Amino acid sequence: MSQSLKCLIQEAQQTILQIRNHPDYKRIAPDYSPDLTLGDAATALTYLQWEVEQRTTIDVAFLEAFSS
């Protein structure tokens, strides 16, 4: 049985937090400057979570456009 999207989003948010707090990440963070950051990923997940909570069904076309 597959997990709900809401549950997967929460797990991903927790994973980002674990990465941000990991000693190896903290070691490389001062010199690490990607185009997209962990904060950007967390924000995207928050927006997705809001969308999931507002809809009873998910428009797959919308999600595919989001990933483009």
FENURWO-V813924 format. One record per backbone hydrogen bond with DSSP energy under -1.0 kcal/mol. CO is the residue of the C=O (numbers start at 0). NH is the residue of the N-H. If there is no record, write none. Layout:
# FENURWO-V813924
CO:NH
CO:NH
This chain:
# FENURWO-V813924
3:7
4:8
5:9
6:10
7:11
8:12
9:13
10:14
11:15
12:16
13:17
14:18
15:19
16:20
18:21
21:25
22:26
23:27
24:28
27:30
28:31
36:40
37:41
38:42
39:43
40:44
41:45
42:46
43:47
44:48
45:49
46:50
47:51
48:52
49:53
50:54
58:62
59:63
60:64
61:65
62:66
